C-alpha cells in the first residue's frame, strides 16, 4: 500500500491541474490560480512522501512528469493565452498563441529532468511548478492591485516577454537548489533557510504580488550559492 500512496498524491496533482484548466476555460482565472497552488502542494507532498516511505519507482517518476505536464505545462500556456486574449490587452489576433511557447518548453524541461542524472538533489533550470506559480499569480495581482501595476502587466509585449523569459529559464543550464532537507543544520541548509524566511516576509508584505519576486529570489540565491557556502 505504501508504494501507491505517493502515486495517489501525484494523481491529485493531475486532478487539480485539470480543475485549473476547466476554470480557465470558464474565464475564472482567480479560481484557476488557487487550483494551481493546490496542484503545487500535491506535487511537493508526493515527493516528500515517496522519500519518507522509500517508495520511489520508475513508474512514479514518469507519472509525476505526466501530471506535471498538465498542471505545470498546459495550464500556464492556457493562462497566458487567456490573458493575451483579454480585450484590455489589445494584442494582435495571432499573439495569444505565443503563450503556448511556455508549454513547449515545459515539455522540454520535464523530458530533460527525467534523463539528467545531475538533477537528483538539485535542479538544472527553473522547475515547472515555479514557472507556473509566476504565471498563475498574474490574475491574483490584477484582482488585488495594491501597487498599481495592472497597466504594466496587461501590456501584450510584457506578457510575451515574460513567456520568453520563463521558457528560457526552464531549460537554462543554471543550477538551482531544491527544498530537500537531509537535516536541520544551518551549515548544510543555510540558503534554503534564508530563502524560506525571505519568502514568508515577502508574502506577508505583498501577498500575490510577491510570488514573481519569490521566484526571482530563488534564482538569484541559487546563483549566489557557491559564494555563500
C-alpha positions in Angstrom: 0.0 0.0 0.0 2.8 2.5 0.9 4.1 2.2 -2.6 0.9 3.5 -4.1 0.4 6.5 -1.7 2.8 8.9 -3.4 1.3 8.0 -6.8 -2.2 8.7 -5.4 -1.0 12.2 -4.3 0.5 12.7 -7.8 -2.9 11.9 -9.3 -4.4 14.6 -7.0 -1.9 17.0 -8.5 -3.1 16.0 -12.0 -6.7 16.4 -10.9 -6.1 19.8 -9.5 -4.4 20.8 -12.8 -7.5 19.6 -14.7 -9.7 21.6 -12.5 -7.5 24.7 -13.1 -8.0 24.2 -16.9 -11.8 24.0 -16.5 -11.7 27.3 -14.6 -9.5 28.9 -17.3 -11.9 27.8 -20.0 -14.8 29.3 -18.0 -12.9 32.6 -17.5 -12.4 32.2 -13.8 -8.7 32.8 -13.7 -8.5 33.6 -10.0 -10.1 30.3 -9.1 -7.8 28.5 -11.5 -4.8 30.1 -9.7 -5.9 28.6 -6.4 -6.1 25.2 -8.1 -2.6 25.7 -9.3 -1.5 26.3 -5.7 -3.2 23.1 -4.7 -1.5 21.2 -7.5 1.9 22.6 -6.4 1.2 21.5 -2.8 0.3 18.0 -4.0 3.5 17.9 -6.2 5.6 18.8 -3.2 3.9 16.3 -1.0 4.2 13.3 -3.3 8.0 13.7 -3.5 8.2 14.2 0.3 6.1 11.1 0.9 8.0 9.0 -1.6 11.3 9.8 0.2 9.8 9.3 3.6 8.4 5.9 2.7 11.3 4.9 0.4 8.7 4.3 -2.2 10.3 5.8 -5.3 9.8 3.9 -8.6 10.3 4.4 -12.4 6.5 4.4 -12.8 6.2 7.0 -10.0 8.8 9.2 -11.7 7.0 9.0 -15.1 3.6 9.6 -13.6 4.9 12.7 -11.8 6.2 14.1 -15.0 3.0 13.4 -16.9 0.9 15.0 -14.1 3.3 18.0 -14.1 3.0 18.4 -17.9 -0.7 19.1 -17.4 -0.6 21.1 -14.2 2.6 23.0 -14.9 2.9 22.7 -18.7 -0.5 23.0 -20.3 -2.0 25.2 -17.6 0.5 28.1 -17.7 0.1 28.2 -21.5 -3.7 28.3 -21.2 -3.3 31.1 -18.6 -1.1 33.2 -20.9 -3.4 32.5 -23.9 -6.4 33.7 -21.9 -4.6 36.8 -20.6 -3.4 37.8 -24.1 -7.0 37.3 -25.4 -8.3 39.8 -22.8 -9.7 42.9 -24.7 -7.8 45.1 -22.2 -4.6 43.7 -23.5 -5.5 44.6 -27.1 -2.9 42.2 -28.6 -2.9 41.2 -32.3 -5.1 38.2 -33.1 -2.2 35.8 -33.5 -0.2 36.8 -30.4 -2.2 34.9 -27.8 -0.9 31.6 -29.3 2.6 32.7 -28.2 1.6 31.8 -24.7 1.9 28.2 -25.5 5.6 28.6 -26.0 5.9 28.0 -22.3 4.0 24.7 -22.7 6.5 23.5 -25.3 9.5 24.5 -23.1 7.9 22.9 -20.1 7.7 19.6 -22.0 11.4 20.0 -22.9 12.2 20.8 -19.2 10.4 17.7 -18.0 12.0 15.4 -20.6 15.4 16.8 -19.7 14.8 16.2 -16.0 13.8 12.6 -16.5 17.1 11.9 -18.3 19.5 14.1 -16.4 21.4 12.3 -13.7 22.7 15.6 -12.3 19.2 16.5 -11.0 18.8 14.1 -8.2 19.4 16.5 -5.3 19.1 19.8 -7.1 17.7 21.3 -10.4 19.2 22.5 -13.6 16.9 25.1 -14.9 13.7 26.5 -13.4 11.3 23.8 -12.1 7.9 23.8 -13.9 5.9 24.5 -10.7 7.9 27.7 -10.1 7.2 28.9 -13.6 3.5 28.2 -13.4 3.2 29.9 -10.0 4.5 33.1 -11.6 2.0 32.9 -14.4 -0.9 31.9 -12.1 -0.1 34.8 -9.8 -0.9 37.4 -12.5 -4.7 37.2 -12.2 -4.4 37.5 -8.5 -2.2 40.5 -8.8 -4.6 42.1 -11.3 -7.6 41.4 -8.9 -5.8 43.0 -5.9 -3.5 45.5 -7.5 -2.3 47.4 -4.4 0.8 48.5 -6.3 -1.0 49.8 -9.4 0.9 47.7 -11.9 -2.1 46.4 -13.9 -1.4 48.5 -16.9 2.2 47.1 -17.0 1.0 43.5 -16.7 -1.7 44.0 -19.4 0.8 45.2 -21.9 0.9 42.4 -24.5 4.6 42.6 -25.1 5.3 42.4 -21.3 3.3 39.1 -21.3 5.1 37.8 -24.3 8.4 38.9 -22.8 7.6 37.1 -19.6 6.7 34.0 -21.6 10.0 34.0 -23.4 11.9 34.7 -20.2 10.3 31.8 -18.3 10.7 29.5 -21.3 14.4 30.2 -21.3 14.8 29.7 -17.6 13.1 26.3 -17.8 15.9 24.9 -20.0 18.8 27.1 -18.9 21.9 25.4 -17.6 21.5 27.2 -14.2 22.0 25.1 -11.1 19.1 25.7 -8.6 18.8 24.3 -5.1 16.0 22.1 -4.1 14.0 22.4 -0.9 15.1 19.0 0.3 16.4 18.9 3.9 18.5 15.9 5.0 18.9 17.6 8.4 18.0 20.9 10.1 21.6 22.2 10.2 22.1 25.8 9.2 25.5 25.0 7.8 24.0 22.4 5.4 20.8 24.3 4.6 21.7 28.0 5.1 20.5 29.1 1.6 17.2 27.2 1.9 16.5 28.7 5.3 17.3 32.3 4.1 15.0 31.7 1.1 12.1 30.4 3.3 12.4 33.3 5.7 12.5 35.9 2.9 9.6 34.2 1.2 7.4 34.4 4.3 8.3 38.1 4.7 7.6 38.9 1.1 4.3 37.0 1.1 3.1 38.7 4.3 4.0 42.1 3.0 2.9 41.9 -0.7 0.6 38.8 -0.9 0.3 37.6 -4.5 2.5 40.3 -5.9 5.4 38.7 -4.0 5.2 35.4 -6.0 7.2 36.6 -9.0 9.7 38.2 -6.7 10.0 34.9 -4.7 10.9 33.0 -7.9 13.4 35.7 -8.8 14.8 35.5 -5.3 15.1 31.7 -5.8 17.1 32.1 -9.0 19.4 34.8 -7.5 20.1 32.9 -4.3 20.8 29.8 -6.3 23.3 31.6 -8.5 25.0 33.1 -5.4 25.0 29.8 -3.5 28.7 28.8 -4.3 29.9 32.1 -2.7 27.6 31.6 0.3 28.9 28.3 1.3 
